[in-house]
């Protein structure tokens, strides 16, 4: 019978010595945590965040516009978003509503529509309402849940702070808007 493997005692971890990437990516070099998106919000190391916040970070990482965003910034974003739950048929917002936030679809399906005419259906990892977050004008279409849906609301001030400090997010938003324009105009032979 083989002898048991000796267990080495582990020294206690000092959470203050860990950078967020040390938890999610132990081989990364330690980097300073960026400033908080809200100057009144304390920056929390990822090691000390809740399971719910870590799940938000994982889901935000799957969204195209946030794929290149550093973990510590996603942590701040995850702490700033508000969860919105919709029942099938429930409206998120109506055409003409004033809005200053965009939404990340986390689970479910929503349809963007003008009256009864569906423009597009969106699923997990897609964004909606980004125009109002960029330029607070009346909503150009209505959005309603096709089935039960969960979304993260990102306020305009949060998105602007992210874009000011992270040009990769600006580029990703521009790519998303360009693709939406192509998709919308394709049926008319304009793309």
C-alpha positions in Angstrom: 0.0 0.0 0.0 1.5 3.4 -1.0 2.3 5.8 1.8 0.1 8.8 2.2 1.2 12.1 0.6 2.4 14.5 3.3 0.2 17.7 3.6 2.2 20.9 3.8 0.7 23.6 6.0 -0.5 26.6 4.0 0.2 30.1 5.2 -2.9 32.3 5.5 -3.7 34.5 2.5 -3.6 38.2 2.9 -6.4 39.4 0.7 -5.0 42.9 0.6 -1.9 41.5 -1.2 -3.9 40.1 -4.1 -4.9 41.9 -7.3 -8.1 40.8 -9.0 -6.3 39.0 -11.8 -4.5 36.9 -9.2 -7.7 35.1 -8.5 -9.0 34.7 -12.0 -5.7 34.3 -13.7 -2.9 33.4 -11.2 -0.1 33.6 -13.8 -0.8 37.3 -14.6 1.4 40.0 -13.3 -0.1 42.1 -10.6 -1.6 45.3 -12.0 -3.1 48.2 -10.1 -6.8 48.3 -9.8 -8.3 51.0 -12.0 -10.4 53.8 -10.6 -14.0 53.0 -9.7 -16.6 53.8 -12.3 -18.4 55.7 -9.6 -16.0 57.9 -7.6 -18.0 57.2 -4.4 -17.8 53.4 -5.0 -15.0 51.5 -3.3 -13.1 49.1 -5.5 -13.4 45.5 -4.2 -10.8 42.9 -5.0 -12.3 40.0 -7.0 -11.1 37.6 -4.3 -13.6 39.1 -1.9 -16.6 39.3 -4.2 -19.8 37.3 -3.9 -20.7 34.4 -6.1 -23.5 36.5 -7.7 -21.0 39.2 -8.7 -18.6 36.6 -10.1 -21.5 35.2 -12.2 -22.2 38.7 -13.5 -18.5 39.1 -14.5 -18.6 35.7 -16.3 -21.8 36.7 -18.2 -20.5 40.2 -19.0 -17.3 38.7 -20.4 -19.4 36.8 -23.0 -20.8 40.1 -24.4 -19.0 41.2 -27.5 -18.4 44.8 -26.3 -16.8 43.7 -23.1 -14.7 40.7 -24.3 -11.4 42.8 -24.1 -12.3 44.6 -20.9 -9.9 43.9 -17.9 -11.3 41.8 -15.1 -11.1 44.7 -12.5 -13.2 46.9 -14.8 -15.7 44.1 -15.2 -15.9 43.8 -11.4 -16.8 47.4 -11.2 -19.3 47.1 -14.0 -20.9 43.9 -12.4 -21.3 45.9 -9.1 -23.0 48.8 -11.0 -25.5 46.9 -13.2 -29.1 46.3 -12.1 -30.8 43.0 -12.9 -34.1 43.4 -14.7 -36.5 40.4 -15.0 -39.2 40.2 -17.6 -42.1 37.8 -18.0 -43.1 36.5 -21.5 -44.8 39.4 -23.3 -43.7 42.0 -20.8 -42.4 45.2 -22.3 -38.9 46.5 -21.3 -39.5 49.9 -22.9 -41.7 51.4 -25.6 -40.9 53.3 -28.8 -40.8 57.0 -27.9 -39.9 56.5 -24.2 -37.0 58.6 -23.0 -34.1 56.4 -21.9 -30.5 56.8 -20.8 -29.6 53.1 -20.3 -28.7 50.1 -22.3 -29.3 46.5 -21.5 -27.3 43.3 -21.7 -29.5 40.2 -22.4 -28.3 37.6 -19.9 -31.0 34.9 -20.4 -34.0 34.5 -22.6 -35.1 36.2 -25.8 -36.5 39.7 -26.5 -37.9 41.2 -29.6 -37.3 44.7 -30.9 -40.4 45.8 -32.6 -42.3 48.8 -34.0 -46.0 48.1 -33.3 -46.6 44.5 -34.4 -43.7 44.5 -36.8 -40.7 42.6 -35.4 -37.3 44.2 -36.3 -35.1 41.6 -34.7 -35.1 39.0 -31.9 -32.1 39.1 -29.5 -30.8 36.4 -27.3 -28.1 35.8 -24.6 -25.1 38.0 -24.8 -26.6 40.7 -27.0 -27.2 44.3 -26.1 -30.3 46.5 -26.6 -31.0 50.1 -26.0 -27.5 51.2 -26.7 -28.5 54.2 -28.8 -30.3 55.9 -25.8 -27.2 55.2 -23.6 -25.0 57.0 -26.1 -27.5 59.8 -27.0 -30.5 60.2 -24.7 -33.2 60.6 -27.3 -36.6 58.9 -27.4 -36.3 55.1 -28.0 -36.5 54.2 -31.7 -38.4 50.9 -31.1 -40.1 48.9 -28.4 -38.6 45.9 -26.7 -40.6 43.0 -25.2 -39.8 39.6 -23.8 -40.5 36.6 -26.1 -40.0 34.3 -23.1 -38.8 34.9 -19.5 -35.8 37.1 -19.7 -33.1 38.5 -17.5 -31.1 41.6 -18.5 -28.5 43.8 -16.9 -29.3 47.6 -17.0 -26.2 49.8 -17.6 -26.8 53.4 -17.0 -25.5 56.1 -19.4 -23.0 57.5 -16.8 -21.5 54.0 -16.2 -21.1 53.4 -19.9 -19.6 56.8 -20.5 -17.1 56.3 -17.7 -16.1 52.9 -19.2 -15.7 54.3 -22.7 -13.7 57.3 -21.5 -11.1 55.0 -19.9 -11.3 52.0 -22.3 -11.1 52.7 -26.0 -11.6 49.0 -26.8 -15.2 49.4 -25.5 -15.8 52.4 -27.8 -14.5 50.4 -30.7 -16.7 47.4 -29.8 -19.8 49.6 -29.5 -19.1 51.2 -32.9 -18.6 47.7 -34.5 -21.9 46.6 -32.9 -23.8 49.6 -34.2 -22.2 49.2 -37.7 -23.3 45.5 -37.8 -26.8 46.4 -36.7 -27.0 49.0 -39.4 -25.8 46.5 -42.0 -28.3 43.9 -40.7 -31.2 46.4 -40.8 -30.5 47.7 -44.3 -29.6 44.4 -45.9 -33.2 43.5 -46.9 -33.3 46.7 -48.8 -30.1 46.0 -50.7 -28.3 48.9 -48.9 -25.5 47.0 -47.2 
